[in-house]
Amino acid sequence: METNESILTKGVVSIDDRKQVRKVKGVIIDCDACGVSHYIVSSASTNSSLVLPFEKSLAVGDTFMTIQSRDDFLSTTDLTARGALEDNFDLVGLEVYSRAGSHLGVIKGFDIDTAFGNVTKIDLEDGDSFESESYVFFAREFVFVDDGTEIDADIRVAAVEPTAGETEGEAAPLAEPADDEVAVEPESEEVVERVLESDEADEAIYEAEEAEEEAAAEDEAECVAEGDFEDDPSDDVTEEPVAAELEADSAESVEEESDPDAELRSFLVGKKLNERVVSQDGSFVIEAGEEITEQVFAEAQKCDAVLLLTMSVDE
């Protein structure tokens, strides 16, 4: 670790040249990184300064800063070098302010991490110091740090957000059962009891009905065994006509299904023709005056001449 003062005592030694070639004259601070971006090195032969990028330094010992070669320096005509020299400013002497905008003092010195280039601490003239964790930002005009003072924005946020105690206090009543809920519990138990009683009553009624049906079945079985049933003539009289009627209807249905011309057959059989009938293909011929028999009707069906027969008889 080096300070802004101790770094200025270091000579610069080139390993390849095996001799001291320069001496550290100052440091260039990168405001965005809050650290060292370049070293300013004096020239041994001229009054002009050279610029050494921070990453080109090999190490900083108690006596020397080492570099690999003279070529590590930026040329005086290099735009980066010229920009670094023009933008150079020294942290020493800058005013320091708190995040709340209050004046804290003036920088007297600062510490540098030579491995990574960070400004690890700033020291004020009054003896106060601030570590890198407290930096808000660096600028050419001033430095802002967080000194722990509560700012107005923090006060406003704290006023809006409830404290942990208030949140717990509001949530506590929700954990306690309400009086209405306690009163409902007995009513719910009574409802369950009434439902159970109703189910038991329905079950008793069902068992009684089942017992009655079993008793009636047993009585009927005993009567059949003892021959107590008498024939009812009215049943026989009623059943026979009904059975005959059903058989007739069934026969008619079967007949209609097997002979779709059954109705025409009953109409034509027995009638006499008014005129001579000849089928379209000439295979069926019957003269006028002849009677239509079952055989004639059957032949007319085969020759598709039933309609001709119907047109040649009187209704």
Secondary structure, 3 states (H helix, E strand, C coil): CEECCHHHHCEEEECCCCEEEEEEEEEEEECCCCEEEEEEEEECCCCCEEEEEHHHEEEECCCEEEECCHHHCECCCCHHHHHHHHHCCCCCCCEEEECCCCEEEEEEEEEECCCCCEEEEEEECCCCEEEHHHEEEECCCEEEECCCCCCHHHHHHHHHCCCHHHHHHHHHHHHCCCHHHHHHHHHHHHHHHHHHHHHHHHHHHHHHHHHHHHHHHHHHHHHHHHCCCCCCHHHHHHHHHHHHHHHHHHHHHHHHHHCCCHHHHHHHCCCECCCCEECCCCCCEECCCCECCHHHHHHHHHCCCHHHHHHCCCC
